[in-house]
Amino acid sequence: MDTTALPDALRRALPLLTTEPAAAPLQDGYLDLLGAEEPQPSGPVQSLWESRAGTAVYEPVQAFARKVVARLRPPAERLHLPEGGTALDVGCGPGTVTAELGRDVGRRGLAIGVDVSRSMLRRAAEAHSGANVGFLRADVTDLPLRDASVDAVTCLMVLQLVHDQETALAECARVVAPGGRIAVLQPGYAGPGAGAVAAAAGLAGLRMPGHRAIAATLRAHGMTVVEAETTAPVARVLAEKPGPERA
Ligand SMILES: C[S@@+](CC[C@H](N)C(=O)[O-])C[C@H]1O[C@@H](n2cnc3c(N)ncnc32)[C@H](O)[C@@H]1O
C-alpha cells in the first residue's frame, strides 16, 4: 500500500493494524476499513448519528452537557495514560474526546478514534486530525487492531447503541495492553422505575446493560474492575488489565 497520502497519525497507526489495508482507503481524512460494508444501524438513534444533521447536533450538545454535568466527562487522568502512549477511542463520534486523548499522550503518543458513522468521522477528521490524532472507520465488535496494542481504551456513550455488547467489550479487553485501562461510560439510571426507563430506552433501540453487567463481562475477559457505579445520568466502569504497573 502506498502510504504517502496518509496523514501522519494514520501512517503511525498502520503497524498496530491486524492486516495492512491492500489499497489506501483514505476517505475524507479517515481510513475506511469497512469500505462498502454498511452495517445495519442498531436503531433510530444510531441512524441519527449516521446522518449529517445528527452529527451537527451532537457535537455542541455533548460539549454543553459535559460542561454542566461533570459525570459525563471522560475520566482523563484515571486512564493512567503514559506520555508517548497509545489511546483508542471507540465510537469516537465527532472526535472531541480523541483529541483530548491526543493532548494527554503528547506529541510522541498516538490517539486513534474508531467509529462506523461516515458522517461523524468526516467531522472528526476535519476538526481534529493531526500528527498524533487519526481516525478509522471500523466496528467496535471487530476492531482492526492487534492484541495488546494500545495503552488505554475509552468507550464513551457507545455501548447502548451496540447489539453485541459482550463482543464489543471483549474486543476492548483484547486490544488493551497489560497494565492498561478501559473506561466505559454510558447512559444509566438505577433509581425507582429503572425497569420502565430501560424498557422505554429499548423502544428507541437503546440497550442499557448497567454497570454490574458491564463489569462482569470485562472480568470474564480478564480485566480487573477498578470502579463500577451508576449515578444518573450515567453508568461508569473503569477496568485495568493485570500486568506491569505504570509509572
Ligand atoms: C453518542 S455518540 C458518542 C461519541 C463520543 N464517544 C462521545 O462520547 O462524545 C456514539 C457514537 O458511537 C458510534 N457507534 C455506534 N455503534 C458503533 C459500533 N458498532 N462501532 C463503532 N462505533 C459505533 C456512533 O456512530 C456514534 O458516533
The ligand as an SDF file (V2000), in Angstrom:
LIG
                    3D

 27 29  0  0  0  0  0  0  0  0999 V2000
  -23.3730    9.1690   21.3190 C   0  0  0  0  0  0  0  0  0  0  0  0
  -22.0260    9.0820   20.2230 S   0  0  0  0  0  0  0  0  0  0  0  0
  -20.6360    9.1790   21.3720 C   0  0  0  0  0  0  0  0  0  0  0  0
  -19.4510    9.8340   20.7640 C   0  0  0  0  0  0  0  0  0  0  0  0
  -18.2510   10.0260   21.7170 C   0  0  0  0  0  0  0  0  0  0  0  0
  -17.7830    8.7700   22.2300 N   0  0  0  0  0  0  0  0  0  0  0  0
  -18.5840   10.9350   22.8560 C   0  0  0  0  0  0  0  0  0  0  0  0
  -18.6180   10.4780   23.9990 O   0  0  0  0  0  0  0  0  0  0  0  0
  -18.8320   12.1260   22.5910 O   0  0  0  0  0  0  0  0  0  0  0  0
  -21.9720    7.3510   19.8340 C   0  0  0  0  0  0  0  0  0  0  0  0
  -21.0560    7.0010   18.6840 C   0  0  0  0  0  0  0  0  0  0  0  0
  -20.8910    5.5810   18.6460 O   0  0  0  0  0  0  0  0  0  0  0  0
  -20.8370    5.1850   17.2920 C   0  0  0  0  0  0  0  0  0  0  0  0
  -21.1190    3.7480   17.1710 N   0  0  0  0  0  0  0  0  0  0  0  0
  -22.3110    3.1180   17.3230 C   0  0  0  0  0  0  0  0  0  0  0  0
  -22.1790    1.7970   17.1050 N   0  0  0  0  0  0  0  0  0  0  0  0
  -20.8710    1.5760   16.8270 C   0  0  0  0  0  0  0  0  0  0  0  0
  -20.1140    0.4130   16.5100 C   0  0  0  0  0  0  0  0  0  0  0  0
  -20.6980   -0.7980   16.4410 N   0  0  0  0  0  0  0  0  0  0  0  0
  -18.7960    0.5390   16.2850 N   0  0  0  0  0  0  0  0  0  0  0  0
  -18.1920    1.7820   16.3300 C   0  0  0  0  0  0  0  0  0  0  0  0
  -18.8770    2.9190   16.6130 N   0  0  0  0  0  0  0  0  0  0  0  0
  -20.1960    2.8260   16.8650 C   0  0  0  0  0  0  0  0  0  0  0  0
  -21.8700    6.0790   16.6440 C   0  0  0  0  0  0  0  0  0  0  0  0
  -21.7360    6.1250   15.2410 O   0  0  0  0  0  0  0  0  0  0  0  0
  -21.6200    7.4000   17.3290 C   0  0  0  0  0  0  0  0  0  0  0  0
  -20.6980    8.1990   16.6380 O   0  0  0  0  0  0  0  0  0  0  0  0
  1  2  1  0
  2  3  1  0
  2 10  1  0
  3  4  1  0
  4  5  1  0
  5  6  1  0
  5  7  1  0
  7  8  2  0
  7  9  1  0
 10 11  1  0
 11 12  1  0
 11 26  1  0
 12 13  1  0
 13 14  1  0
 13 24  1  0
 14 15  1  0
 14 23  1  0
 15 16  2  0
 16 17  1  0
 17 18  1  0
 17 23  2  0
 18 19  1  0
 18 20  2  0
 20 21  1  0
 21 22  2  0
 22 23  1  0
 24 25  1  0
 24 26  1  0
 26 27  1  0
M  CHG  2   2   1   9  -1
M  END
$$$$
